[in-house]
């Protein structure tokens, strides 16, 4: 009797597995990249962020209830984590998914430099998807879901630099500059600064100011005079560079006019 019961259970298991082969072995959805756009690169928080929008098409003959899945996003040869949100896709239908890619600057320097420089950069999505089929969570993969080149729309815009204050302070000059960054990329503005009066250089210093994405900041300097200031117009000569080491290096050369008080 026990042997008969075992054979009966074995036969039922075979019958059930034959009836639902597709339910336990779903095919991965087809994935199309609709958008890959820059949100920000912030060297002070140490990361770059991108919006990623995908279209997923279910080629199975049944609804595909995808659970949150952590995938590997490969950008320019470096690997990062990307979470694909839960999504239910009816049979033969397509659905869009919006997600966010965070790229640490240290690991992603080469990829970020390529994108900021306007170059096409290889982007791959790979890993294992999770599907809820009845009470069971069924994995799909590992599989490569996407493999294509991406570029971002970015044109560096010069920061706006305003001379807020310039006044004598004993044998020195107090100088206050306000800088506004119109870019979604933060940077350090650094380089030499010269104060000229009547066309003659009377003071020099190094300028260094951090600016976040679309940020504003003020820098204050106290410049020791190399001679007595004469008569004539006052100008500040800036030979600066907007810099993120290994990623961004753009000249910012300006001459500001002011009145010495």
HUMO-V508076 format. One record per residue. N is the residue number from 0. NEAR is the number of other ideal C-beta (glycine too) atoms within 8 Angstrom. Layout:
BEGIN
n;near
N;NEAR
N;NEAR
END
This chain:
BEGIN
n;near
0;4
1;5
2;6
3;7
4;8
5;8
6;8
7;8
8;8
9;8
10;8
11;8
12;8
13;8
14;8
15;8
16;9
17;6
18;6
19;7
20;8
21;9
22;9
23;10
24;7
25;13
26;7
27;9
28;13
29;7
30;11
31;9
32;12
33;7
34;7
35;10
36;8
37;13
38;8
39;11
40;16
41;11
42;11
43;7
44;5
45;8
46;10
47;12
48;12
49;12
50;11
51;13
52;12
53;14
54;11
55;15
56;11
57;13
58;7
59;9
60;5
61;8
62;8
63;12
64;10
65;14
66;9
67;8
68;11
69;8
70;14
71;11
72;13
73;13
74;14
75;11
76;7
77;11
78;5
79;14
80;8
81;13
82;10
83;13
84;8
85;7
86;9
87;9
88;14
89;7
90;9
91;6
92;8
93;8
94;9
95;9
96;11
97;8
98;11
99;10
100;12
101;9
102;15
103;9
104;14
105;6
106;8
107;14
108;10
109;10
110;13
111;13
112;11
113;10
114;15
115;12
116;6
117;6
118;7
119;6
120;12
121;12
122;14
123;10
124;14
125;11
126;12
127;10
128;15
129;12
130;13
131;9
132;10
133;5
134;2
135;7
136;8
137;11
138;8
139;11
140;9
141;5
142;10
143;7
144;11
145;11
146;7
147;7
148;7
149;12
150;9
151;10
152;6
153;10
154;4
155;9
156;6
157;6
158;13
159;7
160;11
161;9
162;12
163;7
164;8
165;14
166;8
167;9
168;7
169;4
170;4
171;11
172;15
173;13
174;14
175;12
176;16
177;10
178;15
179;9
180;13
181;7
182;11
183;9
184;13
185;15
186;13
187;11
188;16
189;10
190;11
191;9
192;15
193;10
194;16
195;12
196;13
197;8
198;6
199;9
200;9
201;11
202;12
203;9
204;8
205;7
206;14
207;8
208;11
209;10
210;13
211;10
212;11
213;8
214;9
215;8
216;10
217;9
218;10
219;8
220;11
221;9
222;12
223;7
224;11
225;7
226;6
227;4
228;9
229;7
230;4
231;8
232;7
233;12
234;10
235;15
236;10
237;13
238;8
239;14
240;10
241;13
242;11
243;13
244;4
245;6
246;11
247;11
248;6
249;8
250;6
251;13
252;6
253;8
254;7
255;11
256;7
257;9
258;5
259;10
260;6
END
